[in-house]
Amino acid sequence: MECVYPAIFHSNADGTYTITYPDLPGCISEGKDLTNAVYMAQSALTQWVEYLTDRKEVLPKPSHIKEVVADQSEFVNLIRAEIKDGRAVKRTVSIPKWMDDKVSENGLSLSRVLQDALAQRLQ
């Protein structure tokens, strides 16, 4: 799932930024510089949307960027978050018998090994 929300970036006197989302009250973050602020804005949005999704709450409709009002020390930017569905699914997997034996001998979880390998491969 992908979502895009407008964020307000407030420029602080010390060069840091405070980020808020007008459509997501309480979703606030900070960045030590502009690059970090954009990263932190995306991280905050992702976590907020995942939280709402986990609680089965309806996501508020994002405001149009032109409708968001910013003060002189602020600017508005769209932030995109990609939300991954972390629910477990069952799959049938075939592996050679000798691999299955080694997994058992080493006390490994086949599911964990497969997840770790796929996560590394898909990055």
N, CA and C of each residue as an Amber inpcrd file, in Angstrom:
protein
   369
   0.8440000  -1.1700000   0.0000000   0.0000000   0.0000000   0.0000000
   0.8930000   1.2390000   0.0000000   0.4640000   2.2130000  -0.7100000
   1.2260000   3.4540000  -0.8050000   0.3100000   4.6100000  -0.4370000
   0.8500000   5.5950000   0.2670000   0.0510000   6.7780000   0.5740000
   0.9300000   8.0240000   0.4810000   0.2810000   9.1470000   0.2010000
   0.9690000  10.4230000   0.0760000   0.1790000  11.4650000   0.8640000
   0.8610000  12.1690000   1.7460000   0.2340000  13.2190000   2.5550000
   1.0800000  14.4810000   2.4990000   0.4390000  15.6410000   2.5700000
   1.2090000  16.8820000   2.6620000   1.7550000  17.0550000   4.0800000
   2.9980000  17.4980000   4.1490000   3.6420000  17.7530000   5.4300000
   4.0880000  19.2090000   5.4730000   4.0070000  19.7820000   6.6540000
   4.4870000  21.1520000   6.8560000   5.8600000  21.0750000   7.5140000
   6.8380000  21.6720000   6.8660000   8.2010000  21.7320000   7.3930000
   8.4180000  23.1270000   7.9760000   8.6150000  23.1860000   9.2880000
   8.8700000  24.4590000   9.9620000  10.3760000  24.5910000  10.1710000
  10.9380000  25.6630000   9.6500000  12.3680000  25.9180000   9.7890000
  12.6370000  26.5680000  11.1430000  13.4300000  25.9050000  11.9780000
  13.7650000  26.4280000  13.3050000  15.0220000  27.3000000  13.2370000
  15.2000000  28.1560000  14.2300000  16.3200000  29.1030000  14.2610000
  17.6760000  28.4030000  14.2560000  17.7520000  27.1840000  14.7910000
  19.0300000  26.4710000  14.8650000  19.3260000  25.6340000  13.6200000
  18.5140000  25.7790000  12.5820000  18.7490000  25.0580000  11.3360000
  18.0430000  23.7090000  11.2610000  17.3800000  23.3230000  12.3360000
  16.6220000  22.0730000  12.3270000  15.2300000  22.3240000  11.7620000
  14.4990000  21.2480000  11.5440000  13.1320000  21.3490000  11.0280000
  12.1940000  20.5360000  11.9020000  11.0020000  21.0710000  12.0950000
   9.9250000  20.3470000  12.7460000   8.8920000  20.0440000  11.6740000
   8.4440000  18.7860000  11.6240000   7.5180000  18.3600000  10.5730000
   6.1970000  17.9460000  11.2150000   5.1040000  18.4720000  10.6730000
   3.7720000  18.0840000  11.1240000   2.9250000  17.7230000   9.9050000
   1.8780000  16.9720000  10.1720000   0.9400000  16.5690000   9.1260000
  -0.4400000  17.0970000   9.4920000  -0.9690000  18.0420000   8.7170000
  -2.2690000  18.6130000   9.0590000  -3.4090000  17.5920000   9.0750000
  -3.2880000  16.5190000   8.3100000  -4.3350000  15.5000000   8.2560000
  -4.1510000  14.3990000   9.2970000  -3.0100000  14.4060000   9.9740000
  -2.7040000  13.3670000  10.9550000  -2.2840000  14.0110000  12.2740000
  -3.2400000  14.5140000  13.0390000  -2.9120000  15.1830000  14.3100000
  -2.0710000  14.2740000  15.2130000  -0.9940000  14.8270000  15.7200000
  -0.1150000  14.0660000  16.5960000   1.0590000  13.4370000  15.8750000
   1.0170000  13.4020000  14.5620000   2.1310000  12.8540000  13.7800000
   3.1420000  13.9830000  13.5830000   4.1940000  13.9400000  14.3800000
   5.1990000  15.0140000  14.4010000   6.5910000  14.3790000  14.3730000
   7.5100000  15.0390000  13.6970000   8.8830000  14.5750000  13.6930000
   9.8130000  15.7730000  13.5910000  11.0940000  15.5100000  13.6810000
  12.1010000  16.5630000  13.5660000  13.2740000  16.0470000  12.7560000
  13.9720000  16.9800000  12.1150000  15.1670000  16.6280000  11.3650000
  16.2690000  17.6300000  11.6390000  17.5110000  17.1360000  11.6840000
  18.6220000  18.0320000  12.0160000  19.0200000  18.9360000  10.8570000
  18.6450000  18.5440000   9.6360000  18.8340000  19.3780000   8.4490000
  17.7480000  18.9780000   7.4550000  17.7050000  19.5950000   6.2990000
  16.6130000  19.3410000   5.3650000  16.5940000  17.8920000   4.8720000
  17.7540000  17.3610000   4.5390000  17.8140000  15.9720000   4.0660000
  17.2950000  15.0210000   5.1410000  17.7570000  15.2150000   6.3620000
  17.3220000  14.3750000   7.4740000  15.8420000  14.5920000   7.7660000
  15.3700000  15.8190000   7.6240000  13.9600000  16.1190000   7.8880000
  13.0430000  15.3790000   6.9130000  13.4110000  15.3080000   5.6450000
  12.6050000  14.5810000   4.6680000  12.5870000  13.0910000   5.0160000
  13.7450000  12.5500000   5.3790000  13.8200000  11.1460000   5.7910000
  12.9470000  10.9000000   7.0270000  13.0510000  11.7680000   8.0090000
  12.2800000  11.6170000   9.2450000  10.7820000  11.7850000   8.9910000
  10.4240000  12.6550000   8.0560000   9.0140000  12.8480000   7.7020000
   8.4400000  11.5700000   7.1110000   9.2060000  10.9220000   6.2410000
   8.7450000   9.6740000   5.6310000   8.6400000   8.5720000   6.6830000
   9.6010000   8.5080000   7.5760000   9.5880000   7.4990000   8.6270000
   8.3880000   7.7000000   9.5560000   8.1330000   8.9410000   9.9510000
   7.0010000   9.2330000  10.8330000   5.6800000   8.8890000  10.1580000
   5.5490000   9.2490000   8.8860000   4.3200000   8.9420000   8.1520000
   4.1150000   7.4340000   8.0520000   5.1570000   6.7120000   7.7200000
   5.0620000   5.2550000   7.6020000   4.6050000   4.6320000   8.9160000
   5.2420000   5.0210000  10.0100000   4.8840000   4.4550000  11.3120000
   3.4610000   4.8300000  11.7120000   3.0600000   6.0510000  11.4330000
   1.7170000   6.5050000  11.7980000   0.6510000   5.7250000  11.0280000
   0.8570000   5.5750000   9.7320000  -0.1090000   4.8590000   8.9030000
  -0.1400000   3.3760000   9.2820000   1.0220000   2.7830000   9.5510000
   1.0470000   1.3850000   9.9970000   0.2840000   1.2240000  11.3090000
   0.4410000   2.1680000  12.2120000  -0.2740000   2.1310000  13.4910000
  -1.7840000   2.1830000  13.2620000  -2.2440000   3.1290000  12.4520000
  -3.6710000   3.2460000  12.1710000  -4.2010000   1.9930000  11.4770000
  -3.4100000   1.4590000  10.5560000  -3.8150000   0.2590000   9.8300000
  -3.9110000  -0.9400000  10.7770000  -2.9290000  -1.0930000  11.6560000
  -2.9570000  -2.1960000  12.6280000  -4.1800000  -2.1190000  13.5370000
  -4.6120000  -0.9050000  13.8460000  -5.7890000  -0.7190000  14.7060000
  -7.0890000  -0.7380000  13.9120000  -6.9390000  -0.9980000  12.6040000
  -8.0910000  -1.0580000  11.6920000  -8.8860000   0.2520000  11.6690000
  -8.1710000   1.3570000  11.7960000  -8.7880000   2.6820000  11.7130000
  -8.7300000   3.1690000  10.2650000  -9.7090000   3.9610000   9.8990000
  -9.7650000   4.5070000   8.5440000  -8.7480000   5.6430000   8.4320000
  -7.9650000   5.6070000   7.3730000  -6.9920000   6.6800000   7.1410000
  -7.7220000   7.9300000   6.6800000  -7.3860000   9.0860000   7.2530000
  -8.0110000  10.3170000   6.7820000  -7.6050000  10.6190000   5.3490000
  -8.4990000  11.2500000   4.6330000  -8.1970000  11.6410000   3.2550000
  -7.1530000  12.7620000   3.2870000  -6.0970000  12.6280000   2.4850000
  -5.0760000  13.6830000   2.4610000  -5.6190000  14.9770000   1.8590000
  -5.2240000  16.0870000   2.4460000  -5.5800000  17.3950000   1.8960000
  -4.8340000  17.6180000   0.5890000  -5.3970000  18.4400000  -0.2580000
  -4.6840000  18.8410000  -1.4750000  -3.5830000  19.8030000  -1.0410000
  -2.4230000  19.6720000  -1.6260000  -1.2650000  20.4690000  -1.1990000
  -1.5450000  21.9720000  -1.2760000  -2.3630000  22.4000000  -2.2240000
  -2.6670000  23.8320000  -2.3630000  -3.5920000  24.3380000  -1.2630000
  -4.2380000  23.4280000  -0.5420000  -5.1470000  23.8180000   0.5410000
  -4.4310000  23.9730000   1.8760000  -3.1880000  23.5200000   1.9560000
  -2.4400000  23.5760000   3.2120000  -1.7580000  24.9300000   3.3360000
  -2.0280000  25.6020000   4.4420000  -1.4980000  26.9490000   4.6830000
  -0.2210000  26.8480000   5.5120000   0.8100000  27.5520000   5.0610000
   2.0950000  27.5670000   5.7640000   2.4670000  28.9930000   6.1230000
   3.1240000  29.1520000   7.2740000   3.6260000  30.4600000   7.6990000
   4.8990000  30.8030000   6.9290000   5.4520000  31.9900000   7.2160000
   6.6630000  32.4440000   6.5100000   7.8520000  31.5180000   6.7270000
   7.9590000  30.9370000   7.9040000   9.1120000  30.0830000   8.2010000
   8.8240000  28.6120000   7.8690000   7.7900000  28.3660000   7.0580000
   7.3850000  27.0040000   6.7400000   7.2260000  26.8020000   5.2330000
   7.2940000  25.5420000   4.8370000   6.9250000  25.1770000   3.4770000
   6.2030000  23.8420000   3.5260000   5.4380000  23.5640000   2.4980000
   4.6670000  22.3220000   2.4280000   5.2720000  21.4340000   1.3470000
   5.3750000  20.1520000   1.6510000   5.9120000  19.1910000   0.7020000
   5.1070000  17.8930000   0.8200000   4.9550000  17.1980000  -0.2910000
   4.2780000  15.9060000  -0.2540000   5.2640000  14.8330000   0.1860000
   4.8030000  13.9650000   1.0780000   5.6300000  12.8620000   1.5670000
   4.9270000  11.5510000   1.2390000   5.6940000  10.6320000   0.7020000
   5.1740000   9.3250000   0.2860000   5.6770000   8.2570000   1.2450000
   4.7810000   7.3540000   1.5990000   5.1520000   6.2170000   2.4360000
   4.6410000   4.9440000   1.7850000   5.4730000   3.9340000   1.7910000
   5.0710000   2.6300000   1.2910000   4.8930000   1.7200000   2.4990000
   3.6740000   1.2560000   2.6860000   3.3450000   0.4410000   3.8420000
   3.3600000  -1.0270000   3.4250000   4.1530000  -1.8150000   4.1290000
   4.2550000  -3.2370000   3.8200000   3.3340000  -4.0200000   4.7520000
   2.6340000  -4.9600000   4.1820000   1.7390000  -5.8260000   4.9470000
   2.5890000  -6.8980000   5.6190000   2.7070000  -6.8430000   6.9350000
   3.5760000  -7.7510000   7.6690000   2.9030000  -9.0380000   8.1340000
   1.6780000  -9.2500000   7.6990000   0.9940000 -10.4790000   8.1230000
   1.6800000 -11.7100000   7.5400000   1.7100000 -12.7730000   8.3270000
   2.3160000 -14.0270000   7.8790000   1.3770000 -14.7430000   6.9160000
   1.9550000 -15.3600000   5.9130000   1.1950000 -16.1960000   4.9770000
   1.8710000 -17.5610000   4.9230000   1.0850000 -18.5740000   4.7290000
   1.6290000 -19.9370000   4.6180000   1.8950000 -20.2390000   3.1540000
   3.0910000 -20.7910000   2.8870000   3.4810000 -21.1820000   1.5410000
   4.0790000 -22.5800000   1.6180000   3.8980000 -23.3420000   0.5800000
   4.5360000 -24.6430000   0.4950000   5.8760000 -24.4560000  -0.2030000
   6.9240000 -24.9180000   0.4580000   8.2690000 -24.7600000  -0.0810000
   8.9270000 -26.1280000  -0.1480000   9.5880000 -26.3940000  -1.2400000
  10.3150000 -27.6620000  -1.3970000  11.8040000 -27.3940000  -1.3190000
  12.4820000 -28.1910000  -0.4820000  13.9400000 -28.1070000  -0.3860000
  14.4730000 -29.5360000  -0.3830000  15.7370000 -29.7050000  -0.7530000
  16.3160000 -31.0470000  -0.7140000  16.3340000 -31.5980000   0.7200000
  16.2210000 -32.8980000   0.8360000  16.1720000 -33.5660000   2.1470000
  17.3980000 -33.2330000   2.9770000  18.5850000 -33.2260000   2.3400000
  19.7960000 -32.9590000   3.1080000  19.7710000 -31.5680000   3.7440000
  19.1570000 -30.5740000   3.0490000  19.0450000 -29.2220000   3.6200000
  18.1110000 -29.2400000   4.8300000  16.9940000 -29.9380000   4.6960000
  16.0440000 -30.0340000   5.8000000  16.7010000 -30.6900000   7.0110000
  17.5050000 -31.7400000   6.7620000  18.2170000 -32.4100000   7.8560000
  19.1840000 -31.4490000   8.5430000  19.9210000 -30.6680000   7.7440000
  20.8920000 -29.7120000   8.3110000  20.1870000 -28.6190000   9.1160000
  19.0390000 -28.1680000   8.6310000  18.2670000 -27.1650000   9.3530000
  17.8940000 -27.7060000  10.7330000  17.3890000 -28.9310000  10.7560000
  16.9920000 -29.5650000  12.0220000  18.1980000 -29.7850000  12.9340000
  19.2980000 -30.2790000  12.3810000  20.5080000 -30.5400000  13.1660000
  21.0390000 -29.2720000  13.8300000  20.9020000 -28.1520000  13.1350000
  21.4270000 -26.8850000  13.6500000  20.4160000 -26.0900000  14.4650000
  19.2420000 -26.6480000  14.6640000  18.2300000 -25.9790000  15.4830000
  17.7310000 -24.6760000  14.8720000  17.7390000 -24.6290000  13.5550000
  17.3050000 -23.4110000  12.8680000  15.8140000 -23.4710000  12.5470000
  15.2440000 -22.3110000  12.3750000  13.8700000 -22.2070000  11.9000000
  13.9220000 -21.9740000  10.3990000  13.3430000 -22.9020000   9.6450000
  13.3450000 -22.7640000   8.1930000  12.6420000 -21.4760000   7.7680000
  11.5520000 -21.1530000   8.4370000  10.8260000 -19.9180000   8.1140000
  11.7100000 -18.6960000   8.3250000  12.4460000 -18.6470000   9.4470000
  13.3080000 -17.4930000   9.7440000  14.4310000 -17.3850000   8.7240000
  15.0650000 -18.5180000   8.3960000  16.1560000 -18.5140000   7.4190000
  15.6500000 -18.0140000   6.0700000  14.4980000 -18.4950000   5.6470000
  13.9220000 -18.0700000   4.3710000  13.5820000 -16.5760000   4.3930000
  12.9800000 -16.1180000   5.4830000  12.6390000 -14.6880000   5.5860000
  13.8950000 -13.8210000   5.5400000  14.9280000 -14.2140000   6.2810000
  16.1770000 -13.4400000   6.2920000  16.8150000 -13.4030000   4.9050000
  16.8450000 -14.5590000   4.2370000  17.4450000 -14.6190000   2.8960000
  16.6530000 -13.7750000   1.8930000  15.3250000 -13.8660000   1.9660000
  14.5100000 -13.0730000   1.0400000  14.6260000 -11.5770000   1.3290000
  14.6650000 -11.2140000   2.5950000  14.8000000  -9.7910000   2.9450000
  16.1000000  -9.2270000   2.3900000  17.1780000 -10.0000000   2.5350000
  18.4820000  -9.5670000   2.0210000  18.4570000  -9.4860000   0.5000000
  17.8590000 -10.4440000  -0.1400000  17.8160000 -10.5070000  -1.6080000
  16.9460000  -9.4010000  -2.1990000  15.8650000  -9.0360000  -1.5080000
  14.9010000  -8.0780000  -2.0520000  15.2340000  -6.6260000  -1.7290000
  16.2830000  -6.3870000  -0.9880000  16.6350000  -5.0000000  -0.6370000
  17.2190000  -4.2660000  -1.7920000
